Amino acid sequence: MNAISEIPIREHANAATKARLNAPLLSILVPFYRDDPGALLDALAPLVRPHDDIELILYDDGEPDPALNRQVSAHIDHLDIAIRLLSSARNRGRAAGRNLLAQQAHGAWLLYLDADMTPRDSGFLNRYREVINADACDAVFGGYETDWPEDHELQLHAALSHASDQNDAATRNGIGATAFCSSNLLVRSSVMKACPYDNGYTGWGWEDVDWAVSAARDFTLRHIDNPARHGGLQTSGVLLDKFRAGAANFKRLLDRHPELVDLPGARAARWLKTVPGQHRLRGLWSRMAASQVLPVRARTLALKLWRASWASEVI
């Protein structure tokens, strides 16, 4: 048994879970870390309620906010759909937390959603049930949408998301596995047993691309148009910190999958590696990214150069 599996887990199940008679077809899995999943639960409840073959499992990764944990526990007790809350004594991280959820799920299919997401419309779960009934693939990514924020501090993140990640299914299918994300992901539970997330990824970034590229070798992955609305936009300072720290994970991705050498981020990092003294420009790029005076397009370019500069140190 490894150290991660030895971390204690506490479970709280609501009355609807205890009254369940049949095994679920679908397990909806929601990891969170300081994010309140309450809005997602309320949005899912009317979509889940007509079905008796769906369970929800929440996972509080390390319980960094005990008050929030108590609030979520009380919230699920007032809902009439089957929900369990798992709380970890210590933080496992994004990859290991999602693996834990898969291990604890009873459904033949798993749907990963982020705690700050909500379904775009009332047909959200029915579209995934159509995928399950068609039985033609092993995993699908439905995509996501982000509303444009009024807060200027959050507009950089929204612009980056719109430019890089928010594509329709046709575009994403053209890109392939590297367009998968770990949120709004429907996957067979048997696939997760055969191909779990790599626990070697720590902190933020790239574990979802690693998983999809690995799974695509043996299983059929597809993209569909069934987006969820994604909140959780972050400030430029948070993004700068995450992109700097994420360089180690990017190196792990390229080491494990050398065929990804031509990813745009890898090409940009290799180019910057040839520029003498490029690291001295990081201060300029960070100030540009944080500026609320510059056009968002210029701020986005500066953020990408910042990310590529740190990646150039490790690849």
Residue, then its C-alpha position, 0 to 999 in steps of 0.5 A: m500500500n502506498a502513502i497516498s492510499e494510507i491517508p484516512i478518508r471520512e465519509h458522510a452519506n445522506a438519507a437518499t444514499k442509505a435508501r438506495l436499492n439498486a446499483p447506479l449506472l452513472s456516478i457523478l464525481v466532484p472533487f473540490y478544494r475550497d470551492d463550494p459545490g452547492a450551486l452545482l448540486d442544486a443545478l444537478a438535483p432536478l436533472v438527477r431526480p427523475h432517475d434512480d440509477i445515478e449517484l453523486i460523490l463529492y471529495d474534499d481534498g485535504e479539508p482545507d476549510p472545515a467550515l465549508n466541509r460542514q456546510v456541504s455536509a448540511h447541504i447534501d442532507h437536505l437534498d433528495i438525491a443520493i450523495r456521498l461526501l468523502s473528506s481526506a485528512r490530507n491533500r492528495g492532489r488533482a490526479a490522486g483525488r480523481n483516482l480515489l473518486a473512481q475507486q469509490a464509485h459504484g457506477a459503470w460510467l463516471l462523470y467528472l465535473d468541477a465544483d465550480m461548474t453548472p450544466r448549461d441546460s436541462g438536457f445535459l445529463n440526457r445527452y450523456r445517457e445517449v452516449i452511454n446507451a449508444d455504447a460506441c466509445d469509452a470516454v467523451f469530453g463535453g467541453y465547457e463555456t466561460d462567461w465574460p466577467e465584468d471584473h477586469e482582474l478576471q478577464l485575462h483568465a477568460a480571454l486565455s480560456h476562450a482563445s485556447d480551450q473553448n472549442d466545439a466538438a468538431t475542432r476538438n476532435g480534430i485536435g484529438a486527445t490533447a484537447f481533453c480536460s479532467s472536468n466534464l469528462l464521461v468515462r467507463s469505470s473499467v477504463m479508469k481502472a485500467c488507466p488511472y491518472d498518474n499520481g506523479y503529477t503534483g500541483w497544477g496542470w497537465e495530468d488530464v492531457d497525460w491521461a487522455v493521451s495514455a487512454a487513447r492508445d487502448f480505448t476510443l475517446r471522442h469529443i461531443d458538444n455538451p458543455a458545462r458552464h465553468g466559473g472559477l476564473q482566477t486573477s493574473g497573479v494566481l495564473l502567473d504562479k500556477f504557470r510557473a509551478g506547472a513547468a515541472n508537470f509539463k516536463r513530466l508530460l513530455d518525458r512520458h509522451p515524447e510524441l507531444v514534442d510539437l505541442p504549441g507550448a513545447r515549440a514556444a519553450r524551445w524557441l525561447k531557450t535559444v534566445p540569450g537572456q530571455h529570462r530577464l524579460r519575465g518581469l516585463w511579461s508578468r507586469m504586462a499580464a497583470s496590467q489592466v491598462l493593456p489590451v487583453r490580447a497583449r496581456t494574454l500573449a505576455l502570459k503565454l510567453w511567461r509560461a513558455s519561459w519557465a518551461s524552457e528551463v526544464i525541457 
